[in-house]
């Protein structure tokens, strides 16, 4: 994924790569190594994006030649400032101003409350863009309603890596919408699979199943009430 811009404000580059650290087939670290081996990409800024925010992960990113690091779920101002640091003319700061974004969506209604969500914090994370937040909630409900079944299927097929990846994705997506309880539980399940503690992960999945069903159901009902 490349960010490009043609404005002539001073900076070190007019494009950069946002590198997801956990991808199927090839992870972000290996992808960055291979990019740096190509002369034409030797100087392109590479910015890591990952839900793993430990210092050891940051160090790994820098060691393979990445330039910077953004934790997921990211804060819009952090995303903008990091891209602006490395990319020439990286856009208008007004786009990351919640009052600016909200003024452009006067007819979009957001739920007043949803059990399991911090809606105010989630809207801030979307830079105040109500339409983006509502669409993100809809996407979460659609994509994550079956996450427990997918994890069980992966375990039945002895694919612990796939189970770990599902938990990692859920953790990031739950953080993006500010579903704190689901995010924390997904993080524990991810850690269990990372340590090959499958039995522990299965116990935690029982709690996750109930929480996911409750959350996705609450999101659907709340969104339907505002449509």
C-alpha positions as CSV (number, residue, x, y, z in Angstrom):
1,X,0.0,0.0,0.0
2,X,1.5,3.3,-1.1
3,X,0.7,6.8,-0.1
4,X,1.5,9.3,-2.8
5,X,1.3,13.0,-3.1
6,X,2.4,15.5,-5.6
7,X,2.4,18.8,-3.6
8,X,5.8,20.6,-3.5
9,X,6.1,21.1,0.2
10,X,9.5,20.1,1.6
11,X,10.0,16.6,3.0
12,X,12.1,13.5,2.5
13,X,9.9,11.7,0.0
14,X,6.6,11.9,-2.0
15,X,5.5,8.4,-1.2
16,X,5.8,5.8,1.5
17,X,4.7,2.3,2.3
18,X,2.4,1.4,5.2
19,X,3.4,-2.1,6.2
20,X,1.0,-4.4,8.0
21,X,3.2,-6.6,10.2
22,X,0.9,-9.7,10.3
23,X,0.0,-10.7,6.7
24,X,-0.6,-14.2,5.3
25,X,2.2,-15.8,3.3
26,X,4.8,-13.2,4.2
27,X,5.0,-11.1,7.3
28,X,5.9,-7.4,7.4
29,X,9.4,-7.9,8.6
30,X,10.4,-10.2,5.8
31,X,8.5,-8.0,3.3
32,X,10.5,-5.0,4.5
33,X,13.8,-6.9,4.2
34,X,13.0,-7.8,0.6
35,X,12.0,-4.2,-0.2
36,X,15.3,-2.9,1.1
37,X,17.2,-5.4,-1.0
38,X,15.8,-3.6,-4.1
39,X,17.9,-0.6,-5.0
40,X,15.0,1.5,-6.3
41,X,13.3,1.1,-2.9
42,X,16.3,1.6,-0.7
43,X,15.2,5.1,0.5
44,X,11.4,4.8,0.4
45,X,10.0,5.4,3.9
46,X,8.4,2.3,5.4
47,X,6.0,2.7,8.3
48,X,5.0,-0.3,10.3
49,X,1.3,-0.7,11.3
50,X,0.6,-3.3,13.9
51,X,-1.5,-4.1,17.0
52,X,1.7,-5.3,18.7
53,X,3.1,-2.2,20.4
54,X,5.8,-3.7,22.6
55,X,9.3,-2.1,22.4
56,X,10.7,-5.3,21.1
57,X,8.4,-5.2,18.1
58,X,9.4,-1.6,17.5
59,X,13.1,-2.6,17.6
60,X,12.5,-5.4,15.1
61,X,10.9,-3.0,12.7
62,X,13.8,-0.6,12.9
63,X,16.4,-3.4,12.6
64,X,15.0,-4.5,9.2
65,X,15.1,-1.0,7.8
66,X,11.7,0.5,8.6
67,X,11.5,4.2,9.4
68,X,8.7,4.5,11.8
69,X,5.9,2.7,13.7
70,X,2.2,3.3,14.1
71,X,0.2,1.2,16.7
72,X,-3.2,-0.2,15.8
73,X,-5.8,0.8,16.5
74,X,-4.2,4.1,15.5
75,X,-5.2,7.6,16.5
76,X,-5.9,9.8,13.5
77,X,-3.6,12.6,14.7
78,X,-0.7,10.1,15.2
79,X,-1.3,8.6,11.8
80,X,-1.3,12.0,10.1
81,X,1.7,13.3,12.0
82,X,3.7,10.2,11.2
83,X,2.9,10.2,7.5
84,X,3.4,14.0,7.3
85,X,6.9,13.4,8.9
86,X,7.9,11.2,6.0
87,X,5.8,12.2,3.0
88,X,5.8,15.4,1.0
89,X,2.6,17.4,1.5
90,X,0.7,14.7,3.2
91,X,-2.7,16.4,3.1
92,X,-4.8,18.9,5.0
93,X,-4.8,18.8,8.7
94,X,-8.4,20.0,8.7
95,X,-9.4,16.5,7.5
96,X,-8.3,15.2,10.9
97,X,-10.3,17.8,12.8
98,X,-13.5,16.2,14.3
99,X,-15.6,19.4,14.1
100,X,-14.6,19.7,10.4
101,X,-15.5,16.2,9.6
102,X,-18.8,16.2,11.6
103,X,-20.0,19.4,9.9
104,X,-19.9,17.6,6.5
105,X,-22.3,14.8,7.7
106,X,-25.3,16.6,9.2
107,X,-27.8,13.9,8.3
108,X,-25.9,10.9,9.6
109,X,-27.2,9.5,12.9
110,X,-25.1,7.5,15.3
111,X,-26.5,5.4,18.1
112,X,-26.6,7.1,21.5
113,X,-25.2,4.0,23.2
114,X,-24.3,0.4,22.5
115,X,-23.5,-2.1,25.3
116,X,-19.8,-3.0,25.1
117,X,-18.7,0.1,23.2
118,X,-17.3,3.5,24.0
119,X,-19.0,5.3,21.2
120,X,-17.5,8.7,22.0
121,X,-14.0,7.3,22.0
122,X,-14.7,5.4,18.8
123,X,-15.9,8.5,17.0
124,X,-12.8,10.4,18.1
125,X,-10.7,7.5,16.6
126,X,-12.5,8.1,13.3
127,X,-11.6,11.8,13.5
128,X,-15.3,12.6,14.1
129,X,-16.4,11.2,10.8
130,X,-19.8,9.7,11.7
131,X,-20.3,7.9,8.4
132,X,-17.0,6.2,8.6
133,X,-17.7,5.1,12.2
134,X,-21.2,3.8,11.4
135,X,-19.8,1.8,8.4
136,X,-17.0,0.5,10.5
137,X,-19.5,-0.8,13.1
138,X,-21.5,-2.5,10.3
139,X,-18.4,-4.1,9.0
140,X,-17.3,-5.3,12.4
141,X,-20.7,-6.9,13.0
142,X,-20.7,-8.6,9.6
143,X,-17.1,-9.8,9.6
144,X,-16.6,-10.7,13.3
145,X,-19.9,-12.4,14.1
146,X,-18.4,-15.7,12.9
147,X,-14.9,-15.3,14.3
148,X,-15.3,-17.9,17.0
149,X,-16.5,-20.5,14.4
150,X,-13.5,-19.7,12.2
151,X,-11.1,-20.1,15.1
152,X,-12.6,-23.5,16.0
153,X,-12.4,-24.6,12.4
154,X,-8.7,-23.6,12.3
155,X,-8.0,-25.5,15.5
156,X,-9.9,-28.6,14.2
157,X,-7.6,-28.4,11.1
158,X,-4.6,-28.1,13.4
159,X,-3.9,-24.6,11.9
160,X,-2.9,-22.7,15.0
161,X,-1.3,-20.0,13.0
162,X,-4.7,-19.3,11.4
163,X,-6.4,-19.3,14.8
164,X,-3.8,-16.9,16.0
165,X,-4.3,-14.6,13.0
166,X,-8.1,-14.5,13.6
167,X,-7.6,-13.5,17.2
168,X,-5.1,-10.9,16.2
169,X,-7.4,-9.4,13.6
170,X,-10.3,-9.3,16.1
171,X,-8.1,-7.6,18.7
172,X,-7.2,-4.8,16.2
173,X,-10.8,-4.4,14.9
174,X,-12.3,-4.4,18.4
175,X,-9.8,-1.7,19.4
176,X,-10.7,0.3,16.4
177,X,-14.3,0.6,17.5
178,X,-13.4,0.9,21.2
179,X,-14.9,-2.4,22.2
180,X,-12.6,-2.8,25.2
181,X,-13.8,-6.1,26.7
182,X,-13.7,-7.9,23.4
183,X,-10.3,-6.4,22.6
184,X,-8.8,-7.5,25.9
185,X,-10.2,-11.0,25.6
186,X,-9.0,-11.3,22.0
187,X,-5.5,-10.3,23.1
188,X,-5.5,-13.1,25.7
189,X,-6.6,-15.6,23.1
190,X,-4.0,-14.4,20.7
191,X,-1.3,-14.8,23.4
192,X,-2.5,-18.3,24.2
193,X,-2.2,-19.4,20.6
194,X,1.2,-17.7,20.2
195,X,2.4,-19.8,23.2
196,X,0.8,-22.9,21.7
197,X,-1.5,-23.1,24.8
198,X,-4.5,-24.3,22.8
199,X,-6.5,-25.6,25.8
200,X,-6.3,-22.1,27.4
201,X,-7.4,-20.5,24.2
202,X,-10.4,-22.9,23.9
203,X,-11.5,-22.0,27.4
204,X,-11.3,-18.3,26.6
205,X,-13.2,-18.8,23.4
206,X,-16.3,-19.8,25.4
207,X,-16.4,-16.3,26.9
208,X,-15.6,-14.7,23.6
209,X,-18.5,-16.5,21.9
210,X,-21.0,-14.9,24.3
211,X,-19.4,-11.4,24.1
212,X,-19.2,-11.4,20.3
213,X,-22.8,-12.5,20.0
214,X,-23.9,-9.8,22.4
215,X,-21.8,-7.1,20.8
216,X,-22.6,-7.8,17.2
217,X,-26.3,-8.2,18.0
218,X,-26.3,-4.9,19.9
219,X,-24.6,-3.1,17.0
220,X,-27.1,-4.4,14.5
221,X,-30.1,-3.4,16.6
222,X,-28.6,0.1,17.3
223,X,-27.8,0.7,13.6
224,X,-31.2,-0.4,12.5
225,X,-32.9,2.0,14.9
226,X,-31.0,4.9,13.4
227,X,-31.5,4.0,9.7
